[in-house]
Amino acid sequence: MSNQAPFSDFIRSLPEAALGLKGVTAYLLAAPQGQAVFFDLPAGASVPLHSHGAQWGIVVSGELELTIGDKTEIYRSGQSYSIPAGVLHGATTLAPSQVIDVFAEPNRYSPRA
């Protein structure tokens, strides 16, 4: 966990996502139009290059190295990003981080059983 306060209790009471990423916790909030995911990520968490529908995100705390297409940048607290549908992207956390991602897909992630 970062030096940022953890997500509020009502967020942590949302369904957890089935991710398969070691040490990563994510909470799901879904609507027919999309899905918001609140991520708690340890330093060194890595998501390999992949693509899907459109995505927008913001770093709440921490530091994230994010590749979108052929461009890699470091994102820090308060910085947001937008990933168009179908564009390859991947990320690695450089510090414990909290990130909120909003997906155009209402079922991007499934709740953990």
Rosetta constraint file for C-alpha pairs under 8 A:
AtomPair CA 1 CA 6 HARMONIC 7.53 0.50
AtomPair CA 1 CA 40 HARMONIC 7.04 0.50
AtomPair CA 1 CA 41 HARMONIC 7.23 0.50
AtomPair CA 1 CA 42 HARMONIC 6.43 0.50
AtomPair CA 1 CA 96 HARMONIC 5.39 0.50
AtomPair CA 1 CA 97 HARMONIC 6.84 0.50
AtomPair CA 2 CA 61 HARMONIC 6.88 0.50
AtomPair CA 2 CA 62 HARMONIC 6.43 0.50
AtomPair CA 2 CA 95 HARMONIC 7.44 0.50
AtomPair CA 2 CA 96 HARMONIC 4.82 0.50
AtomPair CA 2 CA 97 HARMONIC 5.82 0.50
AtomPair CA 2 CA 98 HARMONIC 7.54 0.50
AtomPair CA 3 CA 61 HARMONIC 7.95 0.50
AtomPair CA 4 CA 61 HARMONIC 6.15 0.50
AtomPair CA 7 CA 11 HARMONIC 6.14 0.50
AtomPair CA 7 CA 12 HARMONIC 6.43 0.50
AtomPair CA 8 CA 12 HARMONIC 6.35 0.50
AtomPair CA 9 CA 13 HARMONIC 6.06 0.50
AtomPair CA 10 CA 14 HARMONIC 6.80 0.50
AtomPair CA 11 CA 27 HARMONIC 6.82 0.50
AtomPair CA 11 CA 38 HARMONIC 7.80 0.50
AtomPair CA 12 CA 27 HARMONIC 6.42 0.50
AtomPair CA 13 CA 27 HARMONIC 7.89 0.50
AtomPair CA 14 CA 27 HARMONIC 5.55 0.50
AtomPair CA 14 CA 28 HARMONIC 6.00 0.50
AtomPair CA 14 CA 29 HARMONIC 6.90 0.50
AtomPair CA 15 CA 27 HARMONIC 5.59 0.50
AtomPair CA 15 CA 28 HARMONIC 5.52 0.50
AtomPair CA 15 CA 29 HARMONIC 7.71 0.50
AtomPair CA 15 CA 111 HARMONIC 5.81 0.50
AtomPair CA 15 CA 112 HARMONIC 7.25 0.50
AtomPair CA 16 CA 25 HARMONIC 7.05 0.50
AtomPair CA 16 CA 26 HARMONIC 5.54 0.50
AtomPair CA 16 CA 27 HARMONIC 4.50 0.50
AtomPair CA 16 CA 28 HARMONIC 6.07 0.50
AtomPair CA 16 CA 111 HARMONIC 5.54 0.50
AtomPair CA 16 CA 112 HARMONIC 5.57 0.50
AtomPair CA 17 CA 25 HARMONIC 7.35 0.50
AtomPair CA 17 CA 26 HARMONIC 5.39 0.50
AtomPair CA 17 CA 27 HARMONIC 5.84 0.50
AtomPair CA 17 CA 28 HARMONIC 6.17 0.50
AtomPair CA 17 CA 109 HARMONIC 6.10 0.50
AtomPair CA 17 CA 110 HARMONIC 5.69 0.50
AtomPair CA 17 CA 111 HARMONIC 4.46 0.50
AtomPair CA 17 CA 112 HARMONIC 5.04 0.50
AtomPair CA 18 CA 109 HARMONIC 6.84 0.50
AtomPair CA 18 CA 110 HARMONIC 5.81 0.50
AtomPair CA 18 CA 111 HARMONIC 5.51 0.50
AtomPair CA 18 CA 112 HARMONIC 4.20 0.50
AtomPair CA 18 CA 113 HARMONIC 7.47 0.50
AtomPair CA 19 CA 24 HARMONIC 7.75 0.50
AtomPair CA 19 CA 25 HARMONIC 7.98 0.50
AtomPair CA 19 CA 26 HARMONIC 7.87 0.50
AtomPair CA 19 CA 109 HARMONIC 7.54 0.50
AtomPair CA 19 CA 112 HARMONIC 7.93 0.50
AtomPair CA 21 CA 45 HARMONIC 7.60 0.50
AtomPair CA 22 CA 45 HARMONIC 7.55 0.50
AtomPair CA 23 CA 41 HARMONIC 6.83 0.50
AtomPair CA 23 CA 42 HARMONIC 6.28 0.50
AtomPair CA 23 CA 45 HARMONIC 7.71 0.50
AtomPair CA 24 CA 39 HARMONIC 7.10 0.50
AtomPair CA 24 CA 40 HARMONIC 5.82 0.50
AtomPair CA 24 CA 41 HARMONIC 4.88 0.50
AtomPair CA 24 CA 42 HARMONIC 6.59 0.50
AtomPair CA 24 CA 45 HARMONIC 7.42 0.50
AtomPair CA 25 CA 39 HARMONIC 5.87 0.50
AtomPair CA 25 CA 40 HARMONIC 5.18 0.50
AtomPair CA 25 CA 41 HARMONIC 6.75 0.50
AtomPair CA 26 CA 37 HARMONIC 6.20 0.50
AtomPair CA 26 CA 38 HARMONIC 5.30 0.50
AtomPair CA 26 CA 39 HARMONIC 4.35 0.50
AtomPair CA 26 CA 40 HARMONIC 6.17 0.50
AtomPair CA 27 CA 37 HARMONIC 5.54 0.50
AtomPair CA 27 CA 38 HARMONIC 5.09 0.50
AtomPair CA 27 CA 39 HARMONIC 6.69 0.50
AtomPair CA 28 CA 35 HARMONIC 6.98 0.50
AtomPair CA 28 CA 36 HARMONIC 6.07 0.50
AtomPair CA 28 CA 37 HARMONIC 4.86 0.50
AtomPair CA 28 CA 38 HARMONIC 6.74 0.50
AtomPair CA 28 CA 109 HARMONIC 7.83 0.50
AtomPair CA 28 CA 111 HARMONIC 7.26 0.50
AtomPair CA 29 CA 35 HARMONIC 5.74 0.50
AtomPair CA 29 CA 36 HARMONIC 5.10 0.50
AtomPair CA 29 CA 37 HARMONIC 6.32 0.50
AtomPair CA 30 CA 34 HARMONIC 6.04 0.50
AtomPair CA 30 CA 35 HARMONIC 4.25 0.50
AtomPair CA 30 CA 36 HARMONIC 6.18 0.50
AtomPair CA 30 CA 106 HARMONIC 5.94 0.50
AtomPair CA 30 CA 107 HARMONIC 7.58 0.50
AtomPair CA 31 CA 35 HARMONIC 6.12 0.50
AtomPair CA 31 CA 106 HARMONIC 6.08 0.50
AtomPair CA 32 CA 106 HARMONIC 5.65 0.50
AtomPair CA 33 CA 104 HARMONIC 6.50 0.50
AtomPair CA 33 CA 105 HARMONIC 6.92 0.50
AtomPair CA 33 CA 106 HARMONIC 5.77 0.50
AtomPair CA 34 CA 102 HARMONIC 7.04 0.50
AtomPair CA 34 CA 103 HARMONIC 5.46 0.50
AtomPair CA 34 CA 104 HARMONIC 4.55 0.50
AtomPair CA 34 CA 105 HARMONIC 4.75 0.50
AtomPair CA 34 CA 106 HARMONIC 3.77 0.50
AtomPair CA 34 CA 107 HARMONIC 7.33 0.50
AtomPair CA 35 CA 102 HARMONIC 5.64 0.50
AtomPair CA 35 CA 103 HARMONIC 5.19 0.50
AtomPair CA 35 CA 104 HARMONIC 6.76 0.50
AtomPair CA 35 CA 105 HARMONIC 6.27 0.50
AtomPair CA 35 CA 106 HARMONIC 4.75 0.50
AtomPair CA 35 CA 107 HARMONIC 6.71 0.50
AtomPair CA 35 CA 108 HARMONIC 6.89 0.50
AtomPair CA 36 CA 100 HARMONIC 6.96 0.50
AtomPair CA 36 CA 101 HARMONIC 5.72 0.50
AtomPair CA 36 CA 102 HARMONIC 4.26 0.50
AtomPair CA 36 CA 103 HARMONIC 6.31 0.50
AtomPair CA 37 CA 100 HARMONIC 5.64 0.50
AtomPair CA 37 CA 101 HARMONIC 5.25 0.50
AtomPair CA 37 CA 102 HARMONIC 6.26 0.50
AtomPair CA 38 CA 98 HARMONIC 7.29 0.50
AtomPair CA 38 CA 99 HARMONIC 6.04 0.50
AtomPair CA 38 CA 100 HARMONIC 4.60 0.50
AtomPair CA 38 CA 101 HARMONIC 6.68 0.50
AtomPair CA 39 CA 97 HARMONIC 7.92 0.50
AtomPair CA 39 CA 98 HARMONIC 5.49 0.50
AtomPair CA 39 CA 99 HARMONIC 5.09 0.50
AtomPair CA 39 CA 100 HARMONIC 6.06 0.50
AtomPair CA 39 CA 101 HARMONIC 7.82 0.50
AtomPair CA 40 CA 96 HARMONIC 7.75 0.50
AtomPair CA 40 CA 97 HARMONIC 6.07 0.50
AtomPair CA 40 CA 98 HARMONIC 4.77 0.50
AtomPair CA 40 CA 99 HARMONIC 6.83 0.50
AtomPair CA 41 CA 45 HARMONIC 6.37 0.50
AtomPair CA 41 CA 93 HARMONIC 7.17 0.50
AtomPair CA 41 CA 96 HARMONIC 5.67 0.50
AtomPair CA 41 CA 97 HARMONIC 5.09 0.50
AtomPair CA 41 CA 98 HARMONIC 6.14 0.50
AtomPair CA 41 CA 99 HARMONIC 7.89 0.50
AtomPair CA 42 CA 93 HARMONIC 7.06 0.50
AtomPair CA 42 CA 95 HARMONIC 6.77 0.50
AtomPair CA 42 CA 96 HARMONIC 4.33 0.50
AtomPair CA 42 CA 97 HARMONIC 6.39 0.50
AtomPair CA 43 CA 93 HARMONIC 5.15 0.50
AtomPair CA 43 CA 94 HARMONIC 5.31 0.50
AtomPair CA 43 CA 95 HARMONIC 4.23 0.50
AtomPair CA 43 CA 96 HARMONIC 4.41 0.50
AtomPair CA 43 CA 97 HARMONIC 7.14 0.50
AtomPair CA 44 CA 92 HARMONIC 6.03 0.50
AtomPair CA 44 CA 93 HARMONIC 5.12 0.50
AtomPair CA 44 CA 94 HARMONIC 5.89 0.50
AtomPair CA 44 CA 95 HARMONIC 7.09 0.50
AtomPair CA 45 CA 92 HARMONIC 5.52 0.50
AtomPair CA 45 CA 93 HARMONIC 5.38 0.50
AtomPair CA 46 CA 90 HARMONIC 7.66 0.50
AtomPair CA 46 CA 91 HARMONIC 5.70 0.50
AtomPair CA 46 CA 92 HARMONIC 4.29 0.50
AtomPair CA 46 CA 93 HARMONIC 6.63 0.50
AtomPair CA 47 CA 90 HARMONIC 5.30 0.50
AtomPair CA 47 CA 91 HARMONIC 5.17 0.50
AtomPair CA 47 CA 92 HARMONIC 6.37 0.50
AtomPair CA 48 CA 89 HARMONIC 7.67 0.50
AtomPair CA 48 CA 90 HARMONIC 5.00 0.50
AtomPair CA 48 CA 91 HARMONIC 6.79 0.50
AtomPair CA 49 CA 88 HARMONIC 5.83 0.50
AtomPair CA 49 CA 89 HARMONIC 4.89 0.50
AtomPair CA 49 CA 90 HARMONIC 4.25 0.50
AtomPair CA 49 CA 91 HARMONIC 7.68 0.50
AtomPair CA 50 CA 87 HARMONIC 7.93 0.50
AtomPair CA 50 CA 88 HARMONIC 5.11 0.50
AtomPair CA 50 CA 89 HARMONIC 5.57 0.50
AtomPair CA 50 CA 90 HARMONIC 6.44 0.50
AtomPair CA 51 CA 85 HARMONIC 7.33 0.50
AtomPair CA 51 CA 86 HARMONIC 5.14 0.50
AtomPair CA 51 CA 87 HARMONIC 5.53 0.50
AtomPair CA 51 CA 88 HARMONIC 4.74 0.50
AtomPair CA 51 CA 89 HARMONIC 6.35 0.50
AtomPair CA 52 CA 85 HARMONIC 5.87 0.50
AtomPair CA 52 CA 86 HARMONIC 5.24 0.50
AtomPair CA 52 CA 87 HARMONIC 7.39 0.50
AtomPair CA 53 CA 84 HARMONIC 7.12 0.50
AtomPair CA 53 CA 85 HARMONIC 4.13 0.50
AtomPair CA 53 CA 86 HARMONIC 6.00 0.50
AtomPair CA 53 CA 103 HARMONIC 6.98 0.50
AtomPair CA 53 CA 104 HARMONIC 5.96 0.50
AtomPair CA 53 CA 105 HARMONIC 6.27 0.50
AtomPair CA 54 CA 82 HARMONIC 7.77 0.50
AtomPair CA 54 CA 83 HARMONIC 5.76 0.50
AtomPair CA 54 CA 84 HARMONIC 4.70 0.50
AtomPair CA 54 CA 85 HARMONIC 4.00 0.50
AtomPair CA 54 CA 86 HARMONIC 7.35 0.50
AtomPair CA 54 CA 103 HARMONIC 6.01 0.50
AtomPair CA 54 CA 104 HARMONIC 5.32 0.50
AtomPair CA 54 CA 105 HARMONIC 7.69 0.50
AtomPair CA 55 CA 82 HARMONIC 5.94 0.50
AtomPair CA 55 CA 83 HARMONIC 5.06 0.50
AtomPair CA 55 CA 84 HARMONIC 6.57 0.50
AtomPair CA 55 CA 85 HARMONIC 7.25 0.50
AtomPair CA 55 CA 101 HARMONIC 6.78 0.50
AtomPair CA 55 CA 102 HARMONIC 5.65 0.50
AtomPair CA 55 CA 103 HARMONIC 4.53 0.50
AtomPair CA 55 CA 104 HARMONIC 6.24 0.50
AtomPair CA 56 CA 80 HARMONIC 7.36 0.50
AtomPair CA 56 CA 81 HARMONIC 5.76 0.50
AtomPair CA 56 CA 82 HARMONIC 4.41 0.50
AtomPair CA 56 CA 83 HARMONIC 6.14 0.50
AtomPair CA 56 CA 101 HARMONIC 5.71 0.50
AtomPair CA 56 CA 102 HARMONIC 5.24 0.50
AtomPair CA 56 CA 103 HARMONIC 6.61 0.50
AtomPair CA 57 CA 80 HARMONIC 5.44 0.50
AtomPair CA 57 CA 81 HARMONIC 5.40 0.50
AtomPair CA 57 CA 82 HARMONIC 6.52 0.50
AtomPair CA 57 CA 99 HARMONIC 7.00 0.50
AtomPair CA 57 CA 100 HARMONIC 5.49 0.50
AtomPair CA 57 CA 101 HARMONIC 4.10 0.50
AtomPair CA 57 CA 102 HARMONIC 6.04 0.50
AtomPair CA 58 CA 77 HARMONIC 7.76 0.50
AtomPair CA 58 CA 78 HARMONIC 6.44 0.50
AtomPair CA 58 CA 79 HARMONIC 5.68 0.50
AtomPair CA 58 CA 80 HARMONIC 4.07 0.50
AtomPair CA 58 CA 81 HARMONIC 6.43 0.50
AtomPair CA 58 CA 99 HARMONIC 5.78 0.50
AtomPair CA 58 CA 100 HARMONIC 5.46 0.50
AtomPair CA 58 CA 101 HARMONIC 6.59 0.50
AtomPair CA 59 CA 63 HARMONIC 7.42 0.50
AtomPair CA 59 CA 64 HARMONIC 7.66 0.50
AtomPair CA 59 CA 75 HARMONIC 6.90 0.50
AtomPair CA 59 CA 76 HARMONIC 5.97 0.50
AtomPair CA 59 CA 77 HARMONIC 4.92 0.50
AtomPair CA 59 CA 78 HARMONIC 5.61 0.50
AtomPair CA 59 CA 79 HARMONIC 5.73 0.50
AtomPair CA 59 CA 80 HARMONIC 6.37 0.50
AtomPair CA 59 CA 97 HARMONIC 7.42 0.50
AtomPair CA 59 CA 98 HARMONIC 6.22 0.50
AtomPair CA 59 CA 99 HARMONIC 4.53 0.50
AtomPair CA 59 CA 100 HARMONIC 6.59 0.50
AtomPair CA 60 CA 76 HARMONIC 7.91 0.50
AtomPair CA 60 CA 77 HARMONIC 5.04 0.50
AtomPair CA 60 CA 78 HARMONIC 5.84 0.50
AtomPair CA 60 CA 97 HARMONIC 7.36 0.50
AtomPair CA 60 CA 98 HARMONIC 5.24 0.50
AtomPair CA 60 CA 99 HARMONIC 5.35 0.50
AtomPair CA 60 CA 100 HARMONIC 7.07 0.50
AtomPair CA 61 CA 76 HARMONIC 6.80 0.50
AtomPair CA 61 CA 77 HARMONIC 4.54 0.50
AtomPair CA 61 CA 78 HARMONIC 7.45 0.50
AtomPair CA 61 CA 96 HARMONIC 7.91 0.50
AtomPair CA 61 CA 97 HARMONIC 5.22 0.50
AtomPair CA 61 CA 98 HARMONIC 5.13 0.50
AtomPair CA 61 CA 99 HARMONIC 7.06 0.50
AtomPair CA 62 CA 76 HARMONIC 5.94 0.50
AtomPair CA 62 CA 77 HARMONIC 5.95 0.50
AtomPair CA 62 CA 93 HARMONIC 7.83 0.50
AtomPair CA 62 CA 94 HARMONIC 7.58 0.50
AtomPair CA 62 CA 95 HARMONIC 5.43 0.50
AtomPair CA 62 CA 96 HARMONIC 5.57 0.50
AtomPair CA 62 CA 97 HARMONIC 4.07 0.50
AtomPair CA 62 CA 98 HARMONIC 6.49 0.50
AtomPair CA 63 CA 74 HARMONIC 6.88 0.50
AtomPair CA 63 CA 75 HARMONIC 5.75 0.50
AtomPair CA 63 CA 76 HARMONIC 4.64 0.50
AtomPair CA 63 CA 77 HARMONIC 6.94 0.50
AtomPair CA 63 CA 93 HARMONIC 5.96 0.50
AtomPair CA 63 CA 94 HARMONIC 5.35 0.50
AtomPair CA 63 CA 95 HARMONIC 5.39 0.50
AtomPair CA 63 CA 96 HARMONIC 7.32 0.50
AtomPair CA 63 CA 97 HARMONIC 6.17 0.50
AtomPair CA 64 CA 74 HARMONIC 5.63 0.50
AtomPair CA 64 CA 75 HARMONIC 5.13 0.50
AtomPair CA 64 CA 76 HARMONIC 6.49 0.50
AtomPair CA 64 CA 91 HARMONIC 6.72 0.50
AtomPair CA 64 CA 92 HARMONIC 5.88 0.50
AtomPair CA 64 CA 93 HARMONIC 4.45 0.50
AtomPair CA 64 CA 94 HARMONIC 5.66 0.50
AtomPair CA 64 CA 95 HARMONIC 7.39 0.50
AtomPair CA 64 CA 97 HARMONIC 7.47 0.50
AtomPair CA 65 CA 72 HARMONIC 6.88 0.50
AtomPair CA 65 CA 73 HARMONIC 5.75 0.50
AtomPair CA 65 CA 74 HARMONIC 4.47 0.50
AtomPair CA 65 CA 75 HARMONIC 6.30 0.50
AtomPair CA 65 CA 91 HARMONIC 5.53 0.50
AtomPair CA 65 CA 92 HARMONIC 5.25 0.50
AtomPair CA 65 CA 93 HARMONIC 6.12 0.50
AtomPair CA 65 CA 94 HARMONIC 6.77 0.50
AtomPair CA 66 CA 72 HARMONIC 5.56 0.50
AtomPair CA 66 CA 73 HARMONIC 5.57 0.50
AtomPair CA 66 CA 74 HARMONIC 6.26 0.50
AtomPair CA 66 CA 75 HARMONIC 7.17 0.50
AtomPair CA 66 CA 89 HARMONIC 7.25 0.50
AtomPair CA 66 CA 90 HARMONIC 5.95 0.50
AtomPair CA 66 CA 91 HARMONIC 4.41 0.50
AtomPair CA 66 CA 92 HARMONIC 6.67 0.50
AtomPair CA 67 CA 71 HARMONIC 5.53 0.50
AtomPair CA 67 CA 72 HARMONIC 4.11 0.50
AtomPair CA 67 CA 73 HARMONIC 6.48 0.50
AtomPair CA 67 CA 89 HARMONIC 5.21 0.50
AtomPair CA 67 CA 90 HARMONIC 5.35 0.50
AtomPair CA 67 CA 91 HARMONIC 6.17 0.50
AtomPair CA 68 CA 72 HARMONIC 6.40 0.50
AtomPair CA 68 CA 83 HARMONIC 6.79 0.50
AtomPair CA 68 CA 87 HARMONIC 6.96 0.50
AtomPair CA 68 CA 88 HARMONIC 6.20 0.50
AtomPair CA 68 CA 89 HARMONIC 4.47 0.50
AtomPair CA 68 CA 90 HARMONIC 6.96 0.50
AtomPair CA 69 CA 87 HARMONIC 5.88 0.50
AtomPair CA 69 CA 88 HARMONIC 5.25 0.50
AtomPair CA 69 CA 89 HARMONIC 5.93 0.50
AtomPair CA 75 CA 79 HARMONIC 5.87 0.50
AtomPair CA 75 CA 80 HARMONIC 7.51 0.50
AtomPair CA 83 CA 87 HARMONIC 6.74 0.50
AtomPair CA 83 CA 89 HARMONIC 7.82 0.50
AtomPair CA 93 CA 97 HARMONIC 6.78 0.50
AtomPair CA 103 CA 108 HARMONIC 6.90 0.50
